[in-house]
């Protein structure tokens, strides 16, 4: 289980190998292989009540701290 990260030009990151990593949602350009993408939920009250989760989501939106993330797991080549 090993991933190799390398720059392709100035703005693209090429990831090859197999394993799991976290990426910003929406940055993927292309991929070849067998990958699974899942939305990642983060926050201090992950697993708390629904009302606390909604409140924390609103606070993160207002303060600009809301960065949508995804977990990427599989093997092949992916360009971010």
C-alpha positions as CSV (number, residue, x, y, z in Angstrom):
1,X,0.0,0.0,0.0
2,X,2.0,3.0,-1.2
3,X,1.1,6.2,-2.9
4,X,3.4,8.5,-4.9
5,X,2.6,12.2,-5.2
6,X,4.4,14.2,-7.9
7,X,3.8,17.6,-9.6
8,X,2.8,17.6,-13.2
9,X,3.4,21.2,-14.4
10,X,2.7,24.0,-12.0
11,X,-0.9,23.3,-11.1
12,X,-1.5,19.5,-11.3
13,X,-0.6,16.8,-8.8
14,X,-0.3,13.2,-10.1
15,X,-1.0,10.4,-7.6
16,X,0.0,6.9,-8.5
17,X,-0.2,3.6,-6.6
18,X,-2.7,2.2,-4.2
19,X,-4.0,3.4,-0.8
20,X,-6.2,6.1,0.8
21,X,-5.8,9.9,1.0
22,X,-7.9,13.0,1.6
23,X,-8.4,15.6,-1.2
24,X,-10.5,18.8,-1.6
25,X,-13.8,18.0,-3.2
26,X,-14.0,19.0,-6.8
27,X,-10.2,19.2,-7.6
28,X,-10.0,15.9,-9.5
29,X,-9.2,16.4,-13.2
30,X,-9.0,12.8,-14.4
31,X,-8.3,9.3,-13.1
32,X,-7.5,5.8,-14.5
33,X,-7.9,2.7,-12.4
34,X,-10.2,1.6,-9.6
35,X,-11.0,4.5,-7.1
36,X,-13.8,5.1,-4.7
37,X,-14.7,8.6,-3.6
38,X,-16.6,9.5,-0.5
39,X,-17.7,12.8,1.1
40,X,-15.8,13.3,4.3
41,X,-17.6,14.8,7.3
42,X,-15.3,16.7,9.7
43,X,-16.0,18.8,12.7
44,X,-15.8,19.0,16.4
45,X,-19.3,17.5,16.9
46,X,-19.1,14.7,14.4
47,X,-21.5,12.2,15.9
48,X,-23.3,14.7,18.1
49,X,-26.9,15.7,17.8
50,X,-28.4,16.8,14.4
51,X,-29.2,20.3,15.7
52,X,-25.5,20.8,16.8
53,X,-24.4,19.6,13.4
54,X,-26.6,22.0,11.6
55,X,-25.5,24.9,13.8
56,X,-21.8,24.1,13.3
57,X,-22.3,23.9,9.6
58,X,-23.9,27.3,9.5
59,X,-21.0,28.8,11.6
60,X,-18.4,27.2,9.3
61,X,-20.1,28.7,6.3
62,X,-20.3,32.2,7.8
63,X,-16.6,32.2,9.0
64,X,-15.3,30.7,5.7
65,X,-13.9,27.6,7.5
66,X,-16.0,25.2,5.5
67,X,-13.7,23.2,3.1
68,X,-15.5,20.3,1.4
69,X,-13.3,17.2,1.6
70,X,-13.4,13.7,0.1
71,X,-11.6,10.5,0.9
72,X,-10.1,8.8,-2.1
73,X,-9.3,5.1,-1.9
74,X,-8.2,2.6,-4.6
75,X,-5.4,2.0,-7.1
76,X,-4.3,3.5,-10.4
77,X,-3.4,7.1,-11.4
78,X,-5.3,10.2,-10.5
79,X,-4.7,13.9,-11.4
80,X,-5.7,16.6,-8.9
